[in-house]
Amino acid sequence: MSREISSRFAVLFGLRYMLDRVGNDPCDECDIDALLGLPEGLTYVRGAIRFECLSCGDLDEWPAEVEDFDIDNPANRCGKSPGCCP
């Protein structure tokens, strides 16, 4: 149940940024990672949970469960170019 509520908050935060409604509100998008309980290395950007590719630094959508993410895993690569394939 808490995951469903968190997803609704994520949609609202994204909508606030699309409308340029940012400020010192404690509900700003910068707190959404903590709100969703994301581990270090995952972030909520552009409507999805994403990780940074170890090769190119591009943010790519995390395809698995949040609990399966390991920031030190050398396979954290986006696969969008030959240099980014694990």
C-alpha positions in Angstrom: 0.0 0.0 0.0 2.8 2.5 0.9 4.4 2.0 -2.6 1.1 2.9 -4.3 0.8 6.1 -2.3 4.5 7.0 -3.0 3.9 6.6 -6.7 1.1 9.1 -6.5 3.4 11.6 -4.8 6.0 11.0 -7.5 3.4 12.0 -10.2 2.5 15.1 -8.2 6.2 16.2 -7.8 6.8 15.7 -11.6 3.8 17.8 -12.4 5.0 20.6 -10.0 8.3 20.7 -12.0 6.6 20.7 -15.4 4.6 23.7 -14.3 7.8 25.4 -12.9 6.3 25.5 -9.4 9.5 25.1 -7.3 10.7 26.9 -4.2 11.4 26.2 -0.6 8.4 23.9 -0.1 9.4 20.8 2.0 7.6 18.7 -0.7 10.0 19.7 -3.5 11.2 17.0 -5.9 14.7 17.0 -4.3 13.1 15.1 -1.4 11.4 12.5 -3.6 14.2 9.9 -3.4 13.9 9.9 0.4 10.1 9.8 0.1 10.2 6.8 -2.2 12.9 5.2 0.0 15.4 4.8 -2.9 18.9 3.6 -2.0 22.0 5.6 -2.9 22.6 5.5 -6.6 19.0 5.5 -7.7 17.0 8.6 -8.3 13.6 9.6 -9.6 13.9 11.6 -12.8 11.5 12.2 -15.7 8.8 9.9 -14.4 11.0 6.9 -13.7 13.6 5.5 -11.3 17.0 5.8 -12.9 20.7 5.0 -12.3 23.9 6.6 -13.6 25.8 4.5 -16.2 29.3 3.8 -15.0 30.7 4.3 -18.5 29.1 7.4 -19.9 27.3 8.9 -16.9 23.9 8.9 -18.6 20.8 8.3 -16.5 19.1 5.1 -17.6 15.9 3.6 -16.3 16.4 0.9 -13.6 14.7 -2.2 -15.0 14.4 -4.3 -11.8 13.2 -4.1 -8.3 14.6 -1.2 -6.2 15.8 -3.8 -3.6 18.1 -5.4 -6.2 20.1 -2.3 -6.9 23.8 -2.4 -5.8 25.7 0.8 -6.4 29.0 -1.1 -6.5 27.9 -3.5 -9.2 30.2 -3.2 -12.3 27.2 -4.1 -14.5 25.5 -0.8 -13.9 25.8 0.4 -17.5 23.1 1.6 -19.9 24.1 -0.5 -22.9 23.4 2.3 -25.4 26.9 2.1 -27.0 29.6 -0.6 -27.2 31.5 1.0 -24.4 28.5 0.9 -22.1 27.8 -2.8 -22.4 28.5 -4.8 -19.2 
